[in-house]
Amino acid sequence: MSLERVCAFRLFFLISFVACLAAITNADVHRYTFIIEPKTISRLCQQHTIPVVNGQLPGPTLYVHQGDIVVVTAINRGQHNATIHWHGVRQLRTGWADGVGYVTQCPIQPGGCYTHRFTITGQEGTLWWHAHDSWLRATVHGAIVIYPKKGSLYPFRKHHGEIPIIIGEWWNRDPISVVNQALLTGAAPNISNAFTINGQPGDLYPCSAPETFRVSVQPGKTYLLRIVNAALNDEHFFKIANHELTVVAVDACYTKPYKTDVLFMAPGQTADVLFTANQPVGRYYMAARAYSTQQSGFFDNTTTTAILEYLGHNLSTTPILPNLPFYNDTATVTKFSNGLRSLASKEHPVEVPQKINESIISTVGLGLLPCKPGQTCGGPNGTRVTASMNNISFVLPTIALLQAAYFGINGVFTTDFPVNPPVVFNYTGQNIPRSLWAPIYGTKLKVVEYNCTVQMVFQATNIFVADNHPMHLHGYSFYVVGQGFGNYNPETDPLKFNLVDPPKRNTVGVPVNGWTAIRFKADNPGVWFVHCHLDDHLSWGLNMAFLVKNGPGYLATLEPPPPDLPWC
């Protein structure tokens, strides 16, 4: 029997079940088929064969309403293992559909298929999906547009049209070979050759101008940008020349309208942004460039562009280029982050946990390990670059964590992730002792009781090199109650927390040599990954996971695994 027929056979029974569920809940069901397969395309004067979904880069956009049911069958016709993660989707009781290789499922092997089923619950705005195995997500990703529940309205002014913007990252090599070489040698991976907007590098790169993404707008009309940062290893500034932007949502959570001329977005983050075409008729560049605190030459310092064209413009007009912030403009990053606030309306209330049951402080940072005897390593002074949380460099198992937890398979993980740094030191100081540079390997989880309220403080370190770490929590959205520079003070810093209208996110940046505090209620049973969304850091082990126990009753219990769940 062919792969397609096997997948269709499985899907028939799943659809029958979902149809019954939809009839009960009065929800629409959206069915998609994702075929992951190679495609040859030209970028930067070269031809490359890359994995994509349904022949598209970016992949197809999912359009749903809040409360709808989504069914996606992923068929892997590629040469690499693959998973599809629905970034930011709550996955209430459907952790099996979260799509994280060796965390919630074993990967879909070449020639295999898997059907994801989940409900969009309590989220409106823009999210996205991407591969979550090795660096496959460089070209396997797309947007998720979540409209308000039918009969409901947006909590912001009406707009004339919507424009999806996906910022990506491009290598003139197979990205999986890039990361594999880095992991083999212990060196940092090669930096990318370009950034992209909607799959195209833009006019400032060679052999790229004819395919630059263009969008037409009517003078005087207001538009909604749905922006996704799908880059692997770089955070970005984004601007439209001469246009004011108004942020109205981040990570599918509404915000108070925040006016700015520049956005800052880390990999994994999304933003819904209004702008009005109120400038003289002409052509204007949208542009994005990296934010980095590293030295120039250690990151991709190029600029990607798209073109905003007013109807009636002169075809010979050269687009106006915006003045983007300097690459290491931390002040602009801080101003933007501090400007975001939850909408906190009657229809979209804020529910920040006021009392905390579990308090966790975790260091997040890089490190160096000595090279094994007989090996030659490419890190500084012959070492291997690594990363860790609370001195534990996370090791992915060979059996999915959720499967091991559900079926009681011993020896896959331990439950002793430390809730405080094992050694207290001046985390952001200079000249940190070399004895603190080397973490230990482990697959350690933190067990949390159902409905427990959790506060987690991510404390950046200056070991080896300081960096900004965008931390992503699967299965939840959380409130960002505080941020600062230097070392977190558990006595004085909580006094300054915003417990009234903090922004709600699923991915948040930890400032370079600083800290970020988040709060959430653990009301979703399952195994939920926590990791840096810079994929080089993720590959080096800057990860951990929560094991949230079942609560009382059926509606507080993880659903059983689906029959077509891949096994290792």
C-alpha positions in Angstrom: 0.0 0.0 0.0 1.4 3.5 -0.9 2.3 6.0 1.7 -0.5 8.3 0.7 -3.1 5.5 0.9 -1.8 4.5 4.4 -2.0 8.1 5.6 -5.5 8.5 4.0 -6.7 5.3 5.7 -5.5 6.6 9.1 -6.9 10.1 8.5 -10.4 8.7 7.6 -10.8 7.4 11.2 -9.4 10.5 12.8 -11.6 12.8 10.7 -14.7 10.7 11.7 -13.8 11.3 15.4 -13.0 15.0 14.8 -16.3 15.5 13.0 -18.2 14.2 15.9 -16.3 16.4 18.3 -16.8 19.5 16.1 -20.6 18.8 16.0 -20.6 18.7 19.8 -18.6 21.9 20.2 -20.0 23.8 17.2 -16.4 24.4 15.9 -15.2 24.4 12.3 -12.7 21.8 11.3 -9.8 22.8 9.0 -8.0 19.9 7.3 -4.6 20.3 5.6 -2.0 18.0 4.1 1.7 18.9 4.4 4.0 17.1 2.0 7.6 17.6 3.0 9.8 17.1 0.0 12.8 18.5 -1.8 12.6 21.5 -4.2 15.3 23.1 -6.3 15.3 26.9 -6.2 17.7 29.7 -7.1 18.9 32.2 -4.5 22.0 34.5 -4.5 23.0 33.4 -8.0 23.1 29.7 -7.0 20.7 26.7 -7.3 20.0 24.7 -4.2 17.7 21.7 -3.4 16.0 22.4 -0.1 13.2 20.7 1.9 9.9 22.6 1.7 6.2 22.0 2.4 3.9 21.7 -0.6 6.5 23.1 -2.9 6.4 26.5 -1.1 8.9 28.8 0.7 7.5 29.9 3.1 5.1 27.1 3.4 1.3 27.3 3.4 -0.5 29.7 5.8 -3.2 28.2 8.0 -6.3 30.4 8.4 -8.6 29.6 11.4 -10.9 31.2 14.0 -10.4 31.0 17.7 -12.1 27.8 18.8 -11.7 25.9 15.6 -10.2 22.4 15.2 -7.1 21.9 13.1 -6.2 18.6 11.5 -2.9 18.4 9.6 -1.4 15.3 8.1 2.4 15.6 7.5 3.9 13.3 4.9 7.7 13.1 4.9 9.0 12.5 1.4 12.4 14.1 2.3 15.7 12.5 3.2 15.8 13.8 6.8 13.7 13.0 9.9 11.1 15.7 10.4 8.5 17.0 12.9 6.1 19.9 12.6 5.7 22.2 15.7 2.8 24.6 16.0 4.7 27.4 17.7 2.7 29.1 20.4 -0.5 26.9 20.0 -1.6 26.0 23.6 -2.2 22.3 22.8 -4.5 21.9 25.7 -4.4 18.2 26.6 -3.0 17.5 23.0 0.7 17.5 23.8 1.1 14.6 21.3 0.5 17.2 18.5 3.1 19.7 19.7 5.6 18.3 17.2 9.0 18.4 19.0 11.4 15.6 18.0 12.3 13.3 21.0 10.3 15.5 23.3 6.6 15.0 22.5 7.1 12.4 19.7 9.7 10.5 17.7 10.4 12.1 14.4 8.5 11.3 11.2 11.0 9.2 9.3 11.4 9.5 5.6 8.5 7.6 4.0 6.3 8.1 7.1 3.4 10.3 8.0 1.6 11.6 11.1 -1.7 13.5 11.7 -1.8 16.3 14.2 -5.1 17.3 15.7 -5.6 20.2 18.0 -8.0 23.0 19.0 -7.2 26.7 18.9 -8.1 27.8 22.4 -8.1 31.4 23.8 -5.7 32.8 21.1 -6.2 35.4 18.4 -3.6 36.9 16.1 -0.6 35.5 14.4 1.4 32.3 15.3 3.4 30.1 13.1 4.5 26.5 12.4 7.9 25.1 11.7 10.0 21.9 11.7 11.5 21.0 15.0 14.2 18.6 14.2 17.8 19.7 13.6 17.9 22.9 11.4 15.1 21.8 9.1 13.0 24.8 10.0 15.3 27.1 8.0 13.1 26.3 5.0 10.2 24.3 6.6 7.9 27.0 8.2 4.8 29.1 7.6 2.3 31.3 9.3 -0.9 30.6 11.3 -3.6 33.3 11.2 -6.1 33.1 14.0 -9.2 35.3 13.5 -11.5 36.2 16.4 -14.2 33.8 17.2 -17.1 34.1 14.8 -19.3 36.9 15.8 -16.5 38.7 17.6 -14.6 41.8 16.5 -10.9 42.9 16.6 -10.2 45.1 19.6 -8.5 47.7 17.4 -9.5 49.9 14.4 -10.7 48.3 11.2 -8.1 47.7 8.5 -8.4 47.5 4.7 -6.2 44.4 4.2 -3.6 42.1 5.7 0.0 41.5 4.7 1.9 38.5 6.0 5.6 39.1 6.5 8.0 36.2 7.4 11.6 37.0 8.1 13.9 34.1 7.3 17.5 33.2 7.1 19.4 31.7 4.1 22.6 29.7 3.8 24.4 28.8 0.5 24.7 25.4 2.0 22.4 22.8 3.4 21.6 24.2 6.9 21.6 20.6 8.4 25.2 20.1 7.1 26.1 23.5 8.7 24.9 22.4 12.1 26.2 18.9 11.8 29.7 20.2 11.0 29.5 22.5 14.0 28.5 19.8 16.4 31.2 17.5 15.0 34.0 20.0 15.4 32.7 21.8 18.5 33.0 25.2 16.7 30.3 27.8 16.2 28.3 27.2 13.0 28.9 29.2 9.8 26.8 32.4 9.7 24.1 32.7 7.2 24.5 34.4 3.8 21.3 36.4 3.7 18.1 37.2 5.4 14.8 37.0 3.6 11.3 38.5 3.6 8.7 36.0 2.5 11.4 33.7 1.1 13.3 36.4 -0.9 16.5 38.2 0.1 15.6 41.5 -1.6 17.3 44.2 -3.7 20.5 44.6 -1.7 21.7 41.0 -2.5 23.1 39.7 -5.8 20.8 38.1 -8.3 17.8 38.9 -6.1 16.1 42.1 -7.2 13.6 40.6 -9.8 12.1 38.4 -7.1 11.9 40.9 -4.3 8.6 40.6 -2.4 6.3 43.5 -3.3 3.0 44.6 -2.0 0.6 47.3 -3.3 -1.4 49.6 -1.0 -4.0 52.2 -1.5 -3.2 55.7 -0.3 -5.0 56.6 2.9 -5.9 53.0 3.8 -4.8 51.1 7.0 -3.3 47.6 6.8 -2.4 44.9 9.3 1.0 43.4 9.0 1.3 39.8 10.4 5.0 39.5 11.1 6.8 36.3 12.0 10.5 36.1 12.8 11.4 32.6 11.4 15.2 33.2 11.4 17.3 30.6 13.0 20.1 32.4 14.8 19.5 36.2 14.7 17.1 38.7 16.2 16.0 41.5 14.1 15.0 45.2 13.8 12.2 45.9 11.3 11.1 49.2 9.8 9.1 50.6 6.9 10.6 53.8 5.6 8.8 56.9 6.7 5.8 55.0 8.2 4.6 54.8 11.8 3.8 51.3 13.1 1.2 50.5 15.8 1.7 47.1 17.6 -1.7 45.6 18.6 -0.7 42.0 19.4 2.3 39.9 20.0 2.4 36.1 20.0 -1.4 36.0 19.4 -2.1 38.0 22.6 -3.6 41.5 22.3 -1.6 44.5 23.5 -2.5 48.1 24.2 -1.7 50.0 21.0 2.0 50.8 21.0 3.2 53.3 18.5 6.8 53.1 17.2 8.8 53.5 14.0 10.8 50.3 14.6 10.1 46.7 15.8 12.4 44.4 17.6 11.6 40.7 17.1 13.5 37.6 18.3 13.3 34.3 16.4 10.0 32.6 17.3 8.2 35.9 18.1 5.2 37.3 16.1 3.6 40.7 16.0 0.4 42.1 14.6 1.1 45.7 13.5 -1.1 48.4 11.9 0.1 51.1 9.6 -1.6 53.6 7.4 -0.4 54.4 3.9 -0.4 58.2 4.6 2.9 59.2 2.9 3.4 60.7 -0.6 2.6 58.2 -3.4 5.8 56.3 -4.0 7.8 53.2 -3.2 9.1 52.4 0.3 11.3 49.6 1.5 10.4 47.3 4.4 13.7 46.3 5.8 15.1 44.0 8.5 18.7 43.6 9.9 20.1 41.7 12.8 20.5 42.9 16.3 23.6 41.4 17.9 25.9 42.2 20.8 28.7 40.2 19.1 31.6 41.7 17.2 30.9 42.4 13.5 31.9 39.4 11.5 30.5 36.9 14.0 26.9 37.3 12.7 25.1 38.0 9.4 25.2 41.8 9.2 23.3 42.1 5.9 19.9 43.7 5.3 16.8 42.1 3.7 14.2 44.2 2.0 10.7 44.1 0.5 8.9 46.9 -1.3 5.7 48.7 -0.3 4.3 50.3 -3.5 1.5 52.9 -3.4 -1.0 52.5 -6.2 -0.3 55.1 -8.9 3.4 55.3 -8.1 6.0 56.1 -10.8 7.6 52.8 -11.9 11.0 54.4 -12.2 11.0 55.6 -8.6 13.7 54.2 -6.4 12.3 52.9 -3.1 13.2 54.9 0.0 15.4 52.9 2.5 14.6 53.2 6.2 17.4 54.1 8.7 17.6 51.0 10.8 19.2 51.0 14.3 22.8 50.1 14.5 23.3 46.4 15.0 24.1 46.6 18.7 21.5 49.2 19.7 20.5 47.6 23.0 18.7 50.8 24.1 16.2 50.5 21.2 15.6 46.8 22.1 15.0 47.7 25.7 12.6 50.6 24.8 10.6 48.4 22.5 10.3 45.6 25.0 9.4 47.9 27.9 6.7 49.6 25.7 4.5 46.5 25.4 1.5 46.0 27.7 -1.4 43.5 27.7 -4.7 45.0 26.5 -6.3 44.1 29.8 -9.9 44.7 28.7 -13.1 43.1 29.9 -13.1 40.9 26.8 -9.4 40.1 27.0 -8.6 40.1 30.8 -5.2 39.7 32.4 -4.8 36.8 34.8 -1.3 37.1 36.2 -0.7 34.7 39.1 -0.4 36.8 42.2 0.8 34.0 44.5 3.5 31.6 43.4 3.7 27.9 44.3 6.9 27.1 42.4 9.8 29.6 42.1 12.7 28.8 39.7 15.8 30.7 38.9 17.8 29.4 36.0 21.0 30.6 34.5 21.0 30.7 30.7 24.2 31.0 28.8 27.1 29.6 26.8 30.2 27.7 28.0 33.2 25.7 26.8 34.1 22.1 27.3 37.5 20.6 27.0 38.1 18.6 23.9 38.1 14.8 24.4 41.5 13.0 24.2 42.5 12.2 20.6 40.1 14.8 19.1 40.7 18.2 17.6 38.0 20.8 18.5 37.2 24.0 16.7 36.1 26.1 19.7 38.3 28.8 21.3 41.7 27.3 22.4 40.8 23.9 21.1 37.5 23.6 23.2 33.9 22.7 22.3 31.2 25.4 22.5 28.3 24.4 24.6 25.3 26.0 26.3 23.2 25.2 29.5 20.5 26.1 31.9 21.6 25.9 35.6 24.8 24.3 34.4 22.9 21.4 32.7 23.5 21.0 29.0 20.4 19.2 27.8 20.8 16.0 25.9 17.9 14.8 23.8 17.0 11.1 24.5 16.5 8.4 21.9 12.9 7.9 23.1 10.4 10.8 23.2 10.1 12.3 26.7 6.3 12.4 26.6 6.1 8.7 25.5 8.5 7.7 28.2 6.5 9.6 30.9 3.1 8.3 29.7 4.2 4.7 29.3 6.4 4.7 32.4 9.6 3.9 30.5 12.5 4.2 32.9 16.0 5.5 32.2 15.0 8.1 29.7 15.1 11.2 31.9 15.5 12.2 35.5 13.3 14.7 37.4 16.0 16.6 39.3 16.4 19.8 37.2 17.7 22.3 39.8 15.4 25.1 40.7 18.3 27.4 41.5 21.8 27.8 40.1 24.0 25.1 41.6 26.7 27.6 42.3 26.0 31.3 43.1 28.4 33.7 41.5 28.5 37.1 39.8 26.6 35.9 36.8 27.1 39.0 34.7 30.5 40.0 36.0 33.8 40.1 34.1 36.5 37.4 34.4 34.3 34.6 35.6 36.5 31.8 36.9 37.2 29.1 34.3 36.0 26.4 36.7 32.4 27.6 36.0 32.7 27.5 32.2 32.0 23.8 31.8 28.5 22.4 32.3 27.5 18.8 32.8 25.3 16.8 30.3 21.9 15.6 31.4 18.3 15.0 30.5 16.7 16.6 33.5 13.0 17.6 33.8 11.2 19.6 36.4 7.9 18.0 37.7 5.1 20.5 38.3 1.7 19.7 39.9 -1.4 20.5 37.9 -2.7 24.1 38.4 0.5 25.1 40.1 1.5 28.7 39.7 5.1 29.0 38.4 7.5 31.9 38.4 10.7 31.4 36.4 13.6 33.8 36.2 16.0 33.4 33.3 19.4 34.8 34.4 21.8 35.4 31.6 25.5 34.8 32.2 28.7 36.3 30.9 30.5 33.0 30.7 32.6 32.8 27.6 30.5 35.5 25.9 27.3 37.3 26.9 24.3 37.1 24.5 20.6 37.8 24.3 18.6 34.6 24.6 15.0 34.4 23.3 13.4 31.8 25.6 10.4 29.8 24.3 8.0 27.8 26.5 5.9 25.2 24.7 2.3 24.5 25.7 1.7 27.8 27.4 1.6 31.6 27.1 3.2 33.4 30.0 3.3 36.9 31.5 6.5 38.8 31.3 6.4 40.4 34.7 9.9 41.8 34.9 13.2 42.4 33.1 16.5 44.1 34.0 20.2 44.2 33.5 22.8 42.7 35.9 22.1 40.0 38.4 18.5 39.3 39.5 17.8 40.3 43.2 15.1 38.1 44.6 14.5 40.5 47.4 14.2 43.8 45.6 13.4 43.1 41.9 10.0 41.5 42.5 8.9 44.8 44.1 9.1 46.3 40.7 7.2 43.6 38.8 4.3 44.5 36.6 1.4 42.4 37.9 -1.3 44.6 36.4 -0.9 44.5 32.6 2.3 42.7 31.7 2.7 41.5 28.1 1.7 37.9 27.4 4.0 35.9 25.2 5.3 32.5 24.4 8.9 33.7 23.5 10.8 36.4 25.4 14.2 37.8 25.1 16.6 37.7 28.1 18.6 40.9 27.9 22.3 40.6 27.3 23.9 40.3 30.8 20.4 40.7 32.3 17.4 38.7 33.5 13.7 38.1 32.6 10.9 36.9 35.0 7.8 35.1 33.7 4.7 33.7 35.4 2.2 31.1 34.3 -0.4 28.7 35.6 0.5 25.0 34.9 -3.0 24.0 33.7 -1.9 21.9 30.7 -0.7 18.4 31.5 2.2 17.0 29.4 5.9 17.4 28.8 6.7 20.9 27.7 10.0 22.0 26.2 11.8 25.2 27.3 14.6 26.4 25.1 16.5 29.2 23.6 15.1 29.9 20.1 18.5 30.7 18.7 19.0 27.3 17.0 22.7 27.2 17.6 22.1 27.6 21.3 19.4 25.0 21.2 21.7 22.6 19.5 24.3 23.2 22.2 21.9 22.3 25.0 20.3 25.5 26.2 17.1 23.6 27.0 15.1 21.9 29.8 11.5 20.6 30.1 8.6 20.7 32.4 6.6 17.6 33.3 3.2 18.8 34.3 1.0 16.2 36.0 -2.6 15.4 35.2 -5.2 17.1 37.2 -8.5 15.7 38.6 -11.0 14.6 35.9 -11.1 14.0 32.2 -10.7 17.7 31.2 -7.5 18.0 33.2 -5.9 14.9 31.8 -3.6 14.4 28.9 -5.4 12.7 26.0 -4.2 9.2 25.1 -1.6 9.1 22.2 -3.1 8.8 18.7 -2.7 5.4 17.0 -0.3 6.8 14.3 2.1 8.4 16.7 5.6 7.8 15.4 7.9 5.5 17.4 11.7 5.6 17.5 
